[in-house]
Amino acid sequence: MNLYITKNEEQNEKTKQLYGKIKRAKESWQPVFTSFLGPDEQILLSKMCESEDLCVNFFGSKGCFERAMAVISSYKYEGDIPLEVIKITANMKFEKLEHKDYFGTLLSLGIKKEKIGDINVYSDGAEIWISREISDYVCLNLNKIKHTGVKVNKIPVHEARERVQEFKITNVNVASTRLDCFVSEITGLSRSLAASKVKSGDVKLNHCVIEDTSFKVSEGDIISIRGFGRFIVHSFIKTSKSGRLVYQIKKYI
């Protein structure tokens, strides 16, 4: 496990929890389920299971899931997965509900983040992937989001709609491909503040914390900046007359 210990204490705590799951799966020879994991945790768990000669499979939204529940076992698990899909129907004629509204309401009910998978928002409501153990509680207690009354019911997993990731597209002009340059241009922060954000562990590149301000960014890389969101460095466009590099950036929305 020491191979995965970093200077980031939050990351180390996640590593310890995942290692505990792996140890239990090895000792019991029984499948062990995790809570919902983010992309960085999925990558970490995959590496750890590979080194321990264990199988790991992830389950979440149809299509391109963001958060997923994992099962760790000594064989390929094909049994029941303890997750549910909650369908929320809302009349958004007077109030538009966003991802943060659904997520905030769930947290206000006392539900922990790790029990919540993807929240897929549509024009008529949302579908939320959650741990089975809290599904009845959510159905009984979730009746309003912001000022909008909602109807809540479980639906079979096979009836869930496919998740489609949407983006906001912009261009940025950077002096170089250094990580702090991209962070500065994406956020509007000064170069020094952007560098501080990188050094403090608030920036991830391809779901891994990078504290090296001079780390080189490439096309296709995903930059996550705490407090600002997640961005794909989609493509290089051109070099400007002043020698700056122009890239197309896609922000997850």
Helices and strands as residue ranges (DSSP letters): G 2-4, H 9-28, E 32-37, H 39-51, E 55-60, E 68-73, E 83-90, H 99-108, G 113-115, E 116-122, E 125-131, G 132-134, H 135-141, E 144-145, E 148-155, G 157-159, E 167-174, H 179-187, H 191-199, E 203-205, E 208-209, E 222-225, E 229-239, E 245-252
